[in-house]
Amino acid sequence: MMNQRNPAFTGTIVSLFALLFATVPELRAVSGFSPKYDDSKLDRSQSSPVASYSPVLKKATPAVVAVTTKQVVTRNLGRTDPLEDFLRRYYGLPRAPSRPREETVPAGIGSGVIVTPQGHTITNAHVITDPRTGKPVEEVTVKLVDKKEYEAKIIGFDKSTDIAVLKIDSPDALPYVTLANSDFLEVGDVVFAVGNPLGIGMTVTMGIVSATRKSELGILRDEGSYENFIQTDASINRGNSGGALLDAKGRLIGINTAIISQTGASIGIGLAIPVNMVRKVLSDFVKGGGLKRGFLGVSLKEDPSVQGAVIASVELDSPAEQAGLKSGDLIVNAGGRAVNSVNQLRVAISQTPPGTRMLVQVLREGRKLDFYVTLDLKQDSAKFPIPGVLLETLTETSRAKFEIPTSVRGIVVAKSSGEKQTFKEGVVLVEINGYPINSVEEAGFRLKRGINRLYVWYRSKYQYLAYRIP
C-alpha cells in the first residue's frame, strides 16, 4: 500500500521557540521591520551529552501564538415563522422565499511565529486560506500564551511555498524568535518539533534531521510550487502544521507543514519548510512589491540517466541566452550548490534575488563549462479581472517610470487600454476592500462581484475609488 500524503494543518498548534539575540544580521535596518538572524553554525564537537534542553525551551514560550481564522458564509434561513406558514397554507398563498444571511463562522486553527518586535508573524499559507477556493479568509486572530488576542492583517501569502506573513499591532513589547540559517543543517543534527498534536496539549518531540532538500513529493499541489523540505523523524502529527522545528540552540530552522503517513498519524516522516525560504518571503513581502524571484529564462527537462537539469530551450534575449547557455546543456551547479534535479534548480533560482550574478556550471559535450548569469526579475504579471488592465508588482524600473516613491506599497497598472477613468497607467492599488495588496494573485482573490472599494495612489495622492464588477 502506497503512502498517502497528509498536510498537517488541523488542530490547535502551540509552539515553543527560542528568544535569542542575533550575532550576524542579514538585512539592513528597515523602519518598522527588524528581524533577528543568527547564521552561526552548531558546535558539533561536544563530547559530553546534554542532560536537558529545558532552559532553551523555557525561554521560547512567550513567542508562541495560536492563529484562528473565520470565514463569511451565506446561509438560507428559510421560513422561520410557524404562524405565517399556517396562514399561507390556509389561504392558499405561495410559500415565503428563503432568506439568505451572511454569517462569520470559524474556518480553522493553526499556529504562527512572531519573528520581529514589530509583530510580523509567520504561518502556513494553507492556515489562512480557504481550502475550497484558495482565497484568504475574512478574519485572522492571533492569540499569545498570555491570553492576549490581536486581530492580524495578512501582509501576503505564497501558496507556492506554503508561507504566509501576518502583522499584529500591540502597545506592549512583543516576544520574537531568532531565525537560523537552514543551509547549515546536516543529517544527524538534533531537532525539536513543537506543537499541539491531536489536541492533547503542548508537546515537544525530539529527533534528528533525516534528510534535506527533499522534493518531487507532491505535497504542495499548486502549479509551480517549490518543494525543498527538511525531513525529520521527530514526531509530527495532525495539528502540528505551522509549528516550529528548532535546532539544539533553540533557533527556528523550519516550519512544520506536512507528514507522509498511511494512517494520518506520525510514522517518522515529517516535513518542514526551511527557514531560509521563510526569510526570503518575509523580506519580500514586508519591504513591499511582493515576491521578487530570480529569472533565468530556460525551459527544463529531466533526464533519468544523469543528475542535473537539462536545458530544453532558451528564451530569446533572456539572461541565459546573454550568458551563452544553450539547449542541451546539463546544469549541474548553480550559485555554488549542486543541482541534482530540475526542482533543485528551480528552487535555487527562485530563492536568488534578481540582479544577482550567479555562477552556473554545465556539462556540454563532456566538458564542464562555467557561465556567469545575471538573473532578471521573474514577473508575476497577469491579466487583471477588469478588461484592458495589466497589473505588475512594483520594481525599481516601474517606480522610476511612474515616479512612485519607495514608501508606496502595492501593485501598479503597467498597461491600460480600457477603463482609463479608474485604472490609468501608473496607478498603484494599495488596498482592495480593506486588504493590503502585494501581488497580482492577491488582487484577484480580493475582488468580488458588486461594488469594490479600492485605495489607490496616483501622482503623489492617495484616494478611495469604487468599482463595480457585474
C-alpha positions, 0 to 999 in steps of 0.5 A, a space after each residue: 500500500 502506497 503512502 498517502 500524503 497528509 498536510 498537517 494543518 488541523 488542530 490547535 498548534 502551540 509552539 515553543 521557540 527560542 528568544 535569542 539575540 542575533 550575532 550576524 544580521 542579514 538585512 539592513 535596518 528597515 523602519 518598522 521591520 527588524 528581524 533577528 538572524 543568527 547564521 552561526 553554525 552548531 558546535 558539533 564537537 561536544 563530547 559530553 551529552 546534554 542532560 536537558 534542553 529545558 532552559 532553551 525551551 523555557 525561554 521560547 514560550 512567550 513567542 508562541 501564538 495560536 492563529 484562528 481564522 473565520 470565514 463569511 458564509 451565506 446561509 438560507 434561513 428559510 421560513 422561520 415563522 410557524 404562524 405565517 406558514 399556517 396562514 399561507 397554507 390556509 389561504 392558499 398563498 405561495 410559500 415565503 422565499 428563503 432568506 439568505 444571511 451572511 454569517 462569520 463562522 470559524 474556518 480553522 486553527 493553526 499556529 504562527 511565529 512572531 519573528 520581529 518586535 514589530 509583530 510580523 508573524 509567520 504561518 502556513 499559507 494553507 492556515 489562512 486560506 480557504 481550502 475550497 477556493 484558495 482565497 484568504 479568509 475574512 478574519 485572522 486572530 492571533 492569540 499569545 500564551 498570555 491570553 492576549 488576542 490581536 486581530 492580524 492583517 495578512 501582509 501576503 501569502 505564497 501558496 507556492 511555498 506554503 508561507 504566509 506573513 501576518 502583522 499584529 499591532 500591540 502597545 506592549 513589547 512583543 516576544 520574537 524568535 531568532 531565525 537560523 540559517 537552514 543551509 547549515 543543517 546536516 543529517 544527524 543534527 538534533 531537532 525539536 518539533 513543537 506543537 499541539 498534536 491531536 489536541 492533547 496539549 503542548 508537546 515537544 518531540 525530539 529527533 534528528 534531521 533525516 534528510 534535506 532538500 527533499 522534493 518531487 513529493 507532491 505535497 504542495 499541489 499548486 502549479 509551480 510550487 517549490 518543494 525543498 523540505 527538511 525531513 525529520 523523524 521527530 514526531 509530527 502529527 495532525 495539528 502540528 502544521 505551522 509549528 516550529 522545528 528548532 535546532 539544539 540552540 533553540 533557533 527556528 530552522 523550519 516550519 512544520 507543514 506536512 507528514 507522509 503517513 498511511 494512517 494520518 498519524 506520525 510514522 517518522 516522516 515529517 516535513 518542514 519548510 526551511 527557514 531560509 525560504 521563510 526569510 526570503 518571503 518575509 523580506 519580500 513581502 514586508 519591504 513591499 512589491 511582493 515576491 521578487 524571484 530570480 529569472 533565468 529564462 530556460 525551459 527544463 527537462 529531466 533526464 533519468 540517466 544523469 543528475 542535473 537539469 537539462 536545458 530544453 530551450 532558451 528564451 530569446 534575449 533572456 539572461 541565459 541566452 546573454 550568458 551563452 547557455 544553450 539547449 542541451 546543456 546539463 546544469 549541474 551547479 548553480 550559485 555554488 550548490 549542486 543541482 541534482 534535479 530540475 526542482 533543485 534548480 528551480 528552487 535555487 533560482 527562485 530563492 536568488 534575488 534578481 540582479 544577482 550574478 550567479 555562477 552556473 556550471 554545465 556539462 556540454 559535450 563532456 566538458 564542464 563549462 562555467 557561465 556567469 548569469 545575471 538573473 532578471 526579475 521573474 514577473 508575476 504579471 497577469 491579466 487583471 479581472 477588469 478588461 484592458 488592465 495589466 497589473 505588475 508588482 512594483 520594481 525599481 524600473 516601474 517606480 522610476 517610470 511612474 515616479 512612485 516613491 519607495 514608501 508606496 506599497 502595492 501593485 501598479 497598472 503597467 498597461 491600460 487600454 480600457 477603463 482609463 477613468 479608474 485604472 490609468 497607467 501608473 496607478 498603484 492599488 494599495 488596498 482592495 476592500 480593506 486588504 493590503 495588496 502585494 501581488 497580482 494573485 492577491 488582487 484577484 482573490 480580493 475582488 468580488 462581484 458588486 461594488 469594490 472599494 479600492 485605495 489607490 495612489 496616483 501622482 503623489 495622492 492617495 484616494 478611495 475609488 469604487 468599482 463595480 464588477 457585474 
